[in-house]
């Protein structure tokens, strides 16, 4: 009987889902589309309103405009309600409107108990479709964005700061090449009229996907689609991006600030993304080399576990933002991707050693590939770990949307099918094809940048110091090799600048 | 097909989430509690979910237990050592076990407890997880060299942490506000103690003996399994573990008799910050004090409160304002925090917070506002229960406080009983100038 109920339920769900999905397909590039994940009986409803708009759409000289405009919607008033009134109404429902802005994609999010769906949606809809764009909201939100760039990012978030410098290096002169928040110079010039114009130009039906998941009534998606159909038809075509610039040798930028710990990020653009067949093999290689916050990470084992240098060391096969727990967040899809290594803060005295160590490990990966037993271990890991990726309504909906972007029905299901078919040779081939250790962008935040520059350019030996006087012999032996591991660093490829000079203007600060 | 079954099961999980607001219990799931002879308490929450299990080990020892001089930060350091494996399963094998399992796993340390979790798919893995975790907790093995290698990791973590001025501000507040109680230091501890950790091998053994014992630990498992099956595994692998019988006596904090003040000069440009801490009550699901104060924090300092609207939205003096009255086993601090735009407004914002507290002593909050707060708390708690991990994670801190998951329902029942008069009384009782510590942080002139 129980089996029969399950089967009936399954048929009902699949049929319902199929009908819903077909009703949702974009009928023209100028019209809305939607992604639905109905879960009958769920007391929650998750919203994801996805925009094919991001910081690449910032006009030159107006960097930060996209984020400021969308923040005016998520954290400002609507035409009929001030932000203060919205907060008062949201509060008893424990409701909010979330926002994330990336290079080519932005998303408004919300989750609400079914008890409050109507009340919430009425306000949510007004915020997005009839934003208030008031002067006082503008002043508040613009100042927050400026403060983030000027005082928070460079002063209080060294790890993120390092990643942002890496972005500046990889994408100099490229539409990805500025922080989503813009620059101090560009933000200061933005006006409320810029916001209104950006909204008018980009809030077009064809740029929007309505995402809904959970226990909403069956007529709810139609109602939302009708409401959003009030937006003008049309779309901004996906930007045709210039070719990514490969680093020429080891290119460094060292941000100088008074800090007891050094933060390091390194990487380079790669020509593939989740949409490519080779991605699955490269993903396995990079999971072995530096899986995010997992003991599987080879870099973590070498730098932290064996040597106790820092809290963790990881690598990524594409742009990674941490979502719930340590899982990847969704709706950060990009046409162009990059490989990166994240070395968490370590004492300044061992910075040169660890840069050498990370590059030496990368060289070994490229030249030797991954060992057979690690190949099997990594595959088993990914097959199991990815089963935990999509647990909440928001995560499931987000993955559904990302899957569509990369051309899959379900990327996570695809991984379950493809990973078992990947061979050890596939992985090592992908490593050789896409990774290298000679041409790498390296961002460092540290004290006394000039002394590091000199040490790098001179290839000075960089012995490591330990609190433990009795380190195992095999570690000390390897250390002797690492401390003189030659890095081909040309002095002209090492730029230094005070930390406070970053994000003032577009691009990398000139000394 | 397997995927499809999984999707259907996911749906079934969501189907079984009841409408929280129409239920008499805020925590809607049935749970079972059993205690082994050696004192190990087991809380199980079987759920009809998509084959995912959250396994939490709650050690009722945190930085509160660091009562001896020079040992601050030790609970957190020991958490790191707990990942070093055993003689039968060395660290590398333990790592490989978790890796093959594809588990979401980690540990974290708080003031009152340390928690280790493994979230994994596949109930067929439950026995191996119980067996492996039991082995780790009972037979943990590391030598002095391993400890010396791990110690500098904490130093790196400390530097990463204090690059955030908010962390530095709280470190300064706690140090200034407490005289005797071990809440004086943060979970990371003082830097001087962190630098001495490589020399603490012997103490680490003593620490394990005292606190990593079944009578100080609660095992919480939520997800797709049967209770009887779980208990069979737990008895099989945990019964041989011996009790510690150690009783911790935390120093009693003397009443604060004078207002305190401190300032931290941040070395680079940052937004100025302010915290005001008052000594408050410990967590309780019986006495009204803490529950009333929790509601006060929301009525008067949340996003919808008049003071927030004034300072953050209208005047735009602050970018952030909130009140955080954390639940702790012993009396802790009631903390008001503000991040400002301009250093010159620090004393203005401080005055506004004190003025608001004085006003609350004279004027009662409205019944309508109180109802909104109670509604917010319920919906907030409900939205955290979307996953097995959300359920186990939300419950872990409550289980630590009283060892009983039923405390959540009792707490929300207590919230329902709180009246505007109760809030007013608590304001008068706790928000006294001589009971306050103000800490400011600013900097920014240095390039």
Boltz contact constraints between the chains, C-beta under 6 A:
constraints:
  - contact:
      token1: [A, 10]
      token2: [B, 8]
      max_distance: 6.0
  - contact:
      token1: [A, 39]
      token2: [B, 11]
      max_distance: 6.0
  - contact:
      token1: [A, 39]
      token2: [B, 14]
      max_distance: 6.0
  - contact:
      token1: [A, 41]
      token2: [B, 15]
      max_distance: 6.0
  - contact:
      token1: [A, 42]
      token2: [B, 14]
      max_distance: 6.0
  - contact:
      token1: [A, 43]
      token2: [B, 17]
      max_distance: 6.0
  - contact:
      token1: [A, 43]
      token2: [B, 19]
      max_distance: 6.0
  - contact:
      token1: [A, 84]
      token2: [B, 309]
      max_distance: 6.0
  - contact:
      token1: [A, 84]
      token2: [B, 313]
      max_distance: 6.0
  - contact:
      token1: [A, 87]
      token2: [B, 303]
      max_distance: 6.0
  - contact:
      token1: [A, 87]
      token2: [B, 304]
      max_distance: 6.0
  - contact:
      token1: [A, 88]
      token2: [B, 304]
      max_distance: 6.0
  - contact:
      token1: [A, 91]
      token2: [B, 304]
      max_distance: 6.0
  - contact:
      token1: [A, 91]
      token2: [B, 372]
      max_distance: 6.0
  - contact:
      token1: [A, 91]
      token2: [B, 376]
      max_distance: 6.0
  - contact:
      token1: [A, 92]
      token2: [B, 372]
      max_distance: 6.0
  - contact:
      token1: [A, 92]
      token2: [B, 375]
      max_distance: 6.0
  - contact:
      token1: [A, 92]
      token2: [B, 376]
      max_distance: 6.0
  - contact:
      token1: [A, 93]
      token2: [B, 379]
      max_distance: 6.0
  - contact:
      token1: [A, 94]
      token2: [B, 376]
      max_distance: 6.0
  - contact:
      token1: [A, 94]
      token2: [B, 379]
      max_distance: 6.0
  - contact:
      token1: [A, 94]
      token2: [B, 380]
      max_distance: 6.0
  - contact:
      token1: [A, 113]
      token2: [B, 379]
      max_distance: 6.0
  - contact:
      token1: [A, 115]
      token2: [B, 21]
      max_distance: 6.0
  - contact:
      token1: [A, 140]
      token2: [B, 316]
      max_distance: 6.0
  - contact:
      token1: [A, 144]
      token2: [B, 319]
      max_distance: 6.0
  - contact:
      token1: [A, 147]
      token2: [B, 271]
      max_distance: 6.0
  - contact:
      token1: [A, 151]
      token2: [B, 269]
      max_distance: 6.0
  - contact:
      token1: [A, 151]
      token2: [B, 270]
      max_distance: 6.0
  - contact:
      token1: [A, 151]
      token2: [B, 271]
      max_distance: 6.0
  - contact:
      token1: [A, 155]
      token2: [B, 268]
      max_distance: 6.0
  - contact:
      token1: [A, 155]
      token2: [B, 269]
      max_distance: 6.0
  - contact:
      token1: [A, 155]
      token2: [B, 270]
      max_distance: 6.0
  - contact:
      token1: [A, 156]
      token2: [B, 164]
      max_distance: 6.0
  - contact:
      token1: [A, 156]
      token2: [B, 165]
      max_distance: 6.0
  - contact:
      token1: [A, 156]
      token2: [B, 270]
      max_distance: 6.0
  - contact:
      token1: [A, 158]
      token2: [B, 163]
      max_distance: 6.0
  - contact:
      token1: [A, 258]
      token2: [B, 267]
      max_distance: 6.0
  - contact:
      token1: [A, 260]
      token2: [B, 159]
      max_distance: 6.0
  - contact:
      token1: [A, 261]
      token2: [B, 159]
      max_distance: 6.0
  - contact:
      token1: [A, 295]
      token2: [B, 95]
      max_distance: 6.0
  - contact:
      token1: [A, 296]
      token2: [B, 99]
      max_distance: 6.0
  - contact:
      token1: [A, 308]
      token2: [B, 149]
      max_distance: 6.0
  - contact:
      token1: [A, 308]
      token2: [B, 150]
      max_distance: 6.0
  - contact:
      token1: [A, 308]
      token2: [B, 152]
      max_distance: 6.0
  - contact:
      token1: [A, 308]
      token2: [B, 153]
      max_distance: 6.0
  - contact:
      token1: [A, 310]
      token2: [B, 156]
      max_distance: 6.0
  - contact:
      token1: [A, 311]
      token2: [B, 156]
      max_distance: 6.0
  - contact:
      token1: [A, 311]
      token2: [B, 157]
      max_distance: 6.0
  - contact:
      token1: [A, 325]
      token2: [B, 104]
      max_distance: 6.0
  - contact:
      token1: [A, 345]
      token2: [B, 156]
      max_distance: 6.0
  - contact:
      token1: [A, 345]
      token2: [B, 159]
      max_distance: 6.0
  - contact:
      token1: [A, 345]
      token2: [B, 160]
      max_distance: 6.0
  - contact:
      token1: [A, 346]
      token2: [B, 156]
      max_distance: 6.0
  - contact:
      token1: [A, 377]
      token2: [B, 99]
      max_distance: 6.0
  - contact:
      token1: [A, 380]
      token2: [B, 100]
      max_distance: 6.0
  - contact:
      token1: [A, 381]
      token2: [B, 99]
      max_distance: 6.0
  - contact:
      token1: [A, 381]
      token2: [B, 102]
      max_distance: 6.0
  - contact:
      token1: [A, 384]
      token2: [B, 102]
      max_distance: 6.0
  - contact:
      token1: [A, 385]
      token2: [B, 102]
      max_distance: 6.0
  - contact:
      token1: [A, 387]
      token2: [B, 121]
      max_distance: 6.0
  - contact:
      token1: [A, 388]
      token2: [B, 104]
      max_distance: 6.0
  - contact:
      token1: [A, 391]
      token2: [B, 387]
      max_distance: 6.0
  - contact:
      token1: [A, 392]
      token2: [B, 386]
      max_distance: 6.0
  - contact:
      token1: [A, 392]
      token2: [B, 387]
      max_distance: 6.0
  - contact:
      token1: [A, 413]
      token2: [B, 3]
      max_distance: 6.0
  - contact:
      token1: [A, 467]
      token2: [B, 148]
      max_distance: 6.0
  - contact:
      token1: [A, 467]
      token2: [B, 151]
      max_distance: 6.0
  - contact:
      token1: [A, 467]
      token2: [B, 152]
      max_distance: 6.0
  - contact:
      token1: [A, 467]
      token2: [B, 198]
      max_distance: 6.0
  - contact:
      token1: [A, 468]
      token2: [B, 145]
      max_distance: 6.0
  - contact:
      token1: [A, 468]
      token2: [B, 148]
      max_distance: 6.0
  - contact:
      token1: [A, 468]
      token2: [B, 149]
      max_distance: 6.0
  - contact:
      token1: [A, 470]
      token2: [B, 145]
      max_distance: 6.0
  - contact:
      token1: [A, 500]
      token2: [B, 447]
      max_distance: 6.0
